[in-house]
Amino acid sequence: MPATAAPPLLALADRYAAAFPGSKARFEQARVLFPCGVTHDARMMDPFPVYVSHARGAHKWAVDGQQLTDYFVGHGSHLLGHCPDDVVQAVQEQMARGTHYGSCHDLELEWGRLVRKLVPSAERVRFTGSGTEATLMALRLSRLYTGRPKFLKFHGHFHGWHDYVTVSADYPYDVPNVPGVPDDVAKHCVAVPPNDLNRVEDALRADPDIGAVILEPTGGHWGTVPIRGAFLKGLRELCTRQNRLLIFDEVITGFRVAPGGAQAFYGVTPDLTALAKILAGGLPGGCVAGRTDVLAFIEPRPGKPKMKHPGTYNANPLSAAAGVATLTRVATGDPCTKANAAATRLRNKLNELFEAKEWPWVAYGDFSMVRVVPGYRGERPGTQAGVNDGLIPHGNDVNKLDGPKNMRQFYGLRQAMLLTGVDWWGFAGMTSCEHSDAVIDHTARAFEVAIEMLGAEGLG
Ligand SMILES: Cc1ncc(COP(=O)(O)O)c(C=O)c1O
C-alpha cells in the first residue's frame, strides 16, 4: 500500500483489522495453540500480530498480500536483507549434501576462520546453538578462568533469556528478582546504570567476587541508551586494572556495526565476545570468540576443570553454509556501510520531518539502528548527523529512554505503520544493506501518514 494512501475514517485498530483479515483469522487459531498466541515475546501485538508469507530484500509480504518494508530484519540477523541469492544457494547446496553429519566438517573450519579474520577478540572460536547459549558460555568460562562467581551487567542490557542475565534486563531495573529465577542465582548478578564508569569502579572494588563485566557495546536493547567509544575504552582499562574479564555481547552488533563489530569500530578488544544472528546468516547459531587461555577451559587438561559443552546443533552444516556465505560478503565491508548509511538517512529524514511539522517526536540511534521517541520537547538533533554522532535525547537517561512506554501509542504506531506499508518494530527498527534510498524515503513518508493517523486518535 502506498505511504500516501488516504485512510478511511475508522478507528485505527478497526482499520488495521479490516486490512489484515488473514492475520486475524490465523491469530484466532494460534491463541489455542500458543500462550498469548505467539512464539516470541516481541511478536505480541494488540489486537493481533501480522502473519507473513514470504520475504525478499528489504521487504516481506503479509498473508493478505501487502508488501511491507521490513525493519525487524530477522530480529537483526539479516544484514544482507531477506533471501540473498548467495546465501540461498549455499544453503540449498548444503541441504542436499546433509544437514547434520554428527561429525566435523569443512564448512565449520571456513566459518571459524572467517570469524577469526573479522573479529579482533577471536583468538579461538566455539560455536553454540544461539546467542543465549553464547552468553551462557561466556559467563561460565569467566567463572572458570577467574574463580569468581559473579558478574556485572548494565540496566536495560539484554543478553538472552537464561537465568543469570535476566536480572535488570527490563524496567524497573532495580528489582533484584525475576519471575522463575531463583534468588540465589539472581544474586550472582550485580547491575548498574550504563555510561557511568564510577559506578562500575565502585561496584568492582566493593565486590571481589565479580569476575566479569558483560555489555551490549553500543547500548542496551541494541542501542536504546547508546554507549560510545569513551565508555568502552574506560571499561577496558578498568577491567584490565581490576583483573576482571570484559565480555562484549555482540549478538546484534557483531558484523553489523562494522565487519569486526563494535570492538573493531571503536578499537576496544574484549576478552570474550558472544556472537549470533548475522554470524549464521539468518539460520540458528552462535559462538563465543575470545582469548585462547580462557577458551582453553573447554579443553580437557591435566589438573584443570573442563567446561562441558555438548549441543546438538553446534556448527551444524546448514548454519555454517549460511554463515560462510554471509560473512564472506560482510568481509568486503559493503553491507555494513550500506546498512549504516540507510539508517543514518532515515534518522535525519525523520528529524527533518518532525522539525518541519513541529511534532514532539525525535529520531536517534547509531549505526544501522533507528529509534523514535514520542512526547519529546528537548533539544533538537541536527538533520545532517553521521553514523554515530547524533544527539541522544533526554540526556541519554536510561529511565527516560528505556523506561515504561505508552503501549497504546506503541501498538498504535505499529498498526499505523503497517497500514502504510512498513513493519516497524514498536519505537525502533534496524536496516539491512537492501534498504535503498527509495525504500528509506518511502518509510519517512509512511511515518508522516502514520503519525497523522495517530494524531487523529489523540496519540500523536
Ligand atoms: C544482545 C543480545 N544478546 C543475546 C541475545 C540472545 O540471542 P538468541 O535469541 O539467539 O538466543 C539477543 C537476542 O536478541 C540479543 O539481542
The ligand as an ORCA input file, in Angstrom:
! r2SCAN-3c Opt
* xyz 0 1
  C      22.293     -8.514     22.573
  C      21.655     -9.868     22.554
  N      22.228    -10.865     23.231
  C      21.728    -12.115     23.233
  C      20.572    -12.397     22.542
  C      20.020    -13.783     22.551
  O      20.225    -14.375     21.312
  P      19.276    -15.585     20.838
  O      17.924    -15.003     20.611
  O      19.954    -16.102     19.611
  O      19.287    -16.583     21.947
  C      19.937    -11.386     21.820
  C      18.694    -11.661     21.068
  O      18.035    -10.817     20.545
  C      20.474    -10.088     21.838
  O      19.883     -9.072     21.202
*
